Amino acid sequence: MKVLVTGASGNVGRYVTENLLKMGERVVTAGTNTQKLIDLFQDKVDPVYFDFTKKKTFKNALENVDRVFLIRPPHLGKPEDLYPFIDAMKDYNIKLVSFLSLMGIEKNTIPPHHKIEKYIESSQIPFAHVRPGFFMQNVSGVHSTEIREMNKIFIPAGNSKTSFIDAEDIGLSVATLLRNPEIYKNTAHTITGAEALDYFQVAEILSRVTGRKIEYAKPGFLKYRRHYIKKRGLEKAFVNVTVALYFMTRMGTAKDVTDDFIKLTGKKPRTFEEFAIANIDSFQ
Ligand SMILES: NC(=O)c1ccc[n+]([C@@H]2O[C@H](COP(=O)([O-])OP(=O)(O)OC[C@H]3O[C@@H](n4cnc5c(N)ncnc54)[C@H](OP(=O)(O)O)[C@@H]3O)[C@@H](O)[C@H]2O)c1
């Protein structure tokens, strides 16, 4: 039987896929852009057209599958958007669904991940929730423009700390869970890096790695919002979600450090410095 990876072209899904393939699993990769999946994995996977909002695409994705990596695409804001697919999984003999959730979600009912976790649990499908901290890829992705063009980290996180994790490490964690459904059924794992850094420290690391002086601009929420909507042209709804996340970060919700990654994989998580060196092209 195969493993279905939703969001397979995304930050985490691509590494879930790569790690499952290394472990010798057969993988069905799913998304609305199958060409992206072919470009990424060539003939190593079975790409399927799949859309959470289109029920008729579920059957193709779930055929000959007994484990599932489930993500909530960021633009699907309502937990209910994922319920039809979770219901559909009940008709297949799924041994484990690993849902990409959020650190601290067990105590935070506001993000959609909270209700999605509960819905999966009530479906009786064996589950292994993965609750990661902030991805390092946020810095090398959406926030890298300001680093490259202004030598500034333009993030409204105040003086707070974040236990950044590399999406590649999350991918390895998820693949480990899906490879061992009996061992990990009905569990939850909070995956973080080994250290919590504030953005002044992130700026120091990036300065060291790039050889340029990079500063943490420490903008307020209004300045941040204006910049990303007006100058960068990002969608208002997306920017508002990030404002809420950085507000929570300021409240200290992103700083906990766990050893769940080491327990699962036997490896140390990548440090931010190692990540910055490996992804230096994103910063210059
Ligand atoms: N960023 C963080 O720091 C962080 C931390 C903790 C948790 N999370 C959670 O991680 C999740 C996002 O994961 P990610 O960053 O790996 O994803 P991502 O890079 O944003 O990619 C989204 C994926 O979803 C697919 N997709 C988009 N619309 C779809 C649809 N209608 N039906 C099916 N697939 C669709 C996309 O592929 P196509 O284009 O082919 O459709 C793509 O592969 C979110 O739920 C977020 O809350 C993020």
The ligand as a Tripos MOL2 file, in Angstrom:
@<TRIPOS>MOLECULE
LIG
   48    52     1     0     0
SMALL
NO_CHARGES

@<TRIPOS>ATOM
      1 N1          4.9890   28.5320    8.5710 N.am      1 LIG1
      2 C1          5.0750   28.1540    9.8230 C.2       1 LIG1
      3 O1          5.9190   28.6150   10.5900 O.2       1 LIG1
      4 C2          4.1010   27.1250   10.3470 C.ar      1 LIG1
      5 C3          4.2770   26.6330   11.6510 C.ar      1 LIG1
      6 C4          3.3960   25.6410   12.1250 C.ar      1 LIG1
      7 C5          2.3670   25.1830   11.3160 C.ar      1 LIG1
      8 N2          2.2230   25.6890   10.0580 N.ar      1 LIG1
      9 C6          1.1070   25.1760    9.2270 C.3       1 LIG1
     10 O2          1.6300   24.5050    8.1010 O.3       1 LIG1
     11 C7          0.6240   24.5010    7.0680 C.3       1 LIG1
     12 C8          1.2490   24.8660    5.7420 C.3       1 LIG1
     13 O3          2.2250   23.9250    5.3980 O.3       1 LIG1
     14 P1          3.3460   24.2530    4.3150 P.3       1 LIG1
     15 O4          4.0520   25.5310    4.6990 O.co2     1 LIG1
     16 O5          4.1460   23.0240    4.1330 O.co2     1 LIG1
     17 O6          2.4630   24.5270    3.0280 O.3       1 LIG1
     18 P2          2.7610   25.5560    1.8340 P.3       1 LIG1
     19 O7          4.2370   25.5860    1.5260 O.co2     1 LIG1
     20 O8          2.0410   26.8250    2.0970 O.co2     1 LIG1
     21 O9          2.0600   24.8200    0.6200 O.3       1 LIG1
     22 C9          0.6640   24.6230    0.5380 C.3       1 LIG1
     23 C10         0.4070   23.3190   -0.2030 C.3       1 LIG1
     24 O10        -0.9970   23.1070   -0.2890 O.3       1 LIG1
     25 C11        -1.3610   22.7440   -1.6320 C.3       1 LIG1
     26 N3         -2.7130   23.2700   -1.8590 N.ar      1 LIG1
     27 C12        -3.0740   24.5690   -1.9960 C.ar      1 LIG1
     28 N4         -4.4000   24.6540   -2.1590 N.ar      1 LIG1
     29 C13        -4.8810   23.3940   -2.1530 C.ar      1 LIG1
     30 C14        -6.1980   22.8460   -2.2770 C.ar      1 LIG1
     31 N5         -7.2830   23.6180   -2.4540 N.pl3     1 LIG1
     32 N6         -6.3350   21.4980   -2.2000 N.ar      1 LIG1
     33 C15        -5.2590   20.7010   -2.0370 C.ar      1 LIG1
     34 N7         -3.9960   21.1630   -1.9010 N.ar      1 LIG1
     35 C16        -3.8170   22.5070   -1.9640 C.ar      1 LIG1
     36 C17        -0.2910   23.3940   -2.4980 C.3       1 LIG1
     37 O11        -0.0930   22.6790   -3.6880 O.3       1 LIG1
     38 P3         -0.8170   23.1080   -5.0700 P.3       1 LIG1
     39 O12        -0.3620   24.4780   -5.3770 O.co2     1 LIG1
     40 O13        -0.3660   22.0710   -6.0380 O.co2     1 LIG1
     41 O14        -2.2920   22.9860   -4.7940 O.co2     1 LIG1
     42 C18         0.9580   23.2970   -1.6160 C.3       1 LIG1
     43 O15         1.6220   22.0820   -1.8170 O.3       1 LIG1
     44 C19        -0.4400   25.5070    7.5010 C.3       1 LIG1
     45 O16        -1.5840   24.8430    7.9660 O.3       1 LIG1
     46 C20         0.2530   26.2700    8.6160 C.3       1 LIG1
     47 O17        -0.6550   26.8020    9.5380 O.3       1 LIG1
     48 C21         3.0660   26.6350    9.5510 C.ar      1 LIG1
@<TRIPOS>BOND
     1     1     2 1
     2     2     3 2
     3     2     4 1
     4     4     5 ar
     5     4    48 ar
     6     5     6 ar
     7     6     7 ar
     8     7     8 ar
     9     8     9 1
    10     8    48 ar
    11     9    10 1
    12     9    46 1
    13    10    11 1
    14    11    12 1
    15    11    44 1
    16    12    13 1
    17    13    14 1
    18    14    15 2
    19    14    16 1
    20    14    17 1
    21    17    18 1
    22    18    19 2
    23    18    20 1
    24    18    21 1
    25    21    22 1
    26    22    23 1
    27    23    24 1
    28    23    42 1
    29    24    25 1
    30    25    26 1
    31    25    36 1
    32    26    27 ar
    33    26    35 ar
    34    27    28 ar
    35    28    29 ar
    36    29    30 ar
    37    29    35 ar
    38    30    31 1
    39    30    32 ar
    40    32    33 ar
    41    33    34 ar
    42    34    35 ar
    43    36    37 1
    44    36    42 1
    45    37    38 1
    46    38    39 2
    47    38    40 1
    48    38    41 1
    49    42    43 1
    50    44    45 1
    51    44    46 1
    52    46    47 1
@<TRIPOS>SUBSTRUCTURE
     1 LIG1         1 GROUP 0 **** ****
